[in-house]
Amino acid sequence: MNKANIQAVLATIIIVTTSFVAKLNAQTVTTNNSTLNQAFSMAMSALDKNITPEGLILAGGDYGGEWTRDCAFNSANAASLLRPDAAEHSLWSVTNNRSSVGHQYWDKIIWVIAAWNHYMATADNAFLADALRCATATIAELESTCYNTSYKLFTGPAVFQDGIAGYDAPIYQTGNNSSYVLDHDAKNIMCLSTNCVYYKAYQCIADMTWQSGHDGSAYENKAKQLKKAIRANFYDKRNNRLIYLIDQNGKKHTHTEALGVAFAVLYEVVSRSEAQRLLSGVHVTAYGVPCVYPAFPRFSAQKPGRHNVMIWPHVNMMYASACAHAKATKQFYFELNNLAKLAVNNKGFYEIYDPANGKPSGGYQCGHLWNPCHDQTWCATGFIRNMLYEVFGIKIGLRGLKFRPIGMADGSKCTLKGLRFHGNVINITVTGKGNGSAPKACRINGVKASNFVGHSGEIFENGRQRRTSGELNIEIEL
């Protein structure tokens, strides 16, 4: 057998082995909604399909793994809990030898949020030590290069919005045919989503610091100052809205940025009562909340802008999480069921959908229609996130997992099987409908227990703690 044949055989073995391991690790969901069931299975398949044999989580079927924000979204959405080895490998892959976070600078601090979540999911102290060094170096670099001392905000484009179709004039320069945002006049703008991510990152660095045995109060204070500046500059309380951005001339662009709204609600930049009022006023299409609304003058319903009024499912799923967090469950179920239908009807989790017809589309940018991209990982993990963290109520904390489900919209039974958490395999059955508060009742392997499983398998039965190893059948009644 020649060298080429040997390499081909080895490649086949790797692919088959990877597929077999993925099936062994598979998690399944069963509800009375076949579309949700099918969408969850498709989402898990997309995630595993996009993990390379080396353990790198690719951004999608048409993309590689070189985006910090994709690694962060995918790890925090699902992979740190379900595929921790791949999540860790992917998170480190976008750093500069673990010394600082790399790649597109303006929103790369989102890595810190995912890193803290990864630590809570794994309790890996070696990872925490490296992550804290990486995080503190990165925030110091960004404070020196991207901080506007007049507004007390961070500069740069919106989270993930690296295409110029996401911006109106004068950021967008007429006649400039580059699609890349920084080839236009975007360096000094200040955006809602980006500043919300910095705010949460400060909190996470503080938590990392405290957990490492040091004083994190300096970062807590920076978080408080930034929250105050975000509210002062982006929250229009009189008109019950959060604005998108402040341009390079100081003008406020009052479009609604769905991801910015989601982050502001999830990270509690706004109170719960404020969040509920904000969410009730957000424009939602028949196929979910659009990325940025309304359309900029150079786009239309016939030619929707790629980063403007299109449906980006990873945004919708974060927005759905925000709705659940604010106890706006009707809006949550709409986004969840809508994405399930889009995925099943179009036979996959595409990167973007047209809000006019729900079909995959790349949207218009720089005068032409871009191609749709298939098997987009953060769309799949966003759906998994909504099922695991909201429907089944899995809350990742420092001590382990708590369960505060909202359940199915009609209160019917739903079951998650095969969740591997340290030494246990967890199966969760939820009946009834809730709002994310503590459940009415919880049983573990038939015994009354608290809604908690620790990193070392600790559970509390009738007020007494014991350690377990093996299968845990958790029944939760709402």
Disulfide bonds with the S-S distance in Angstrom:
none
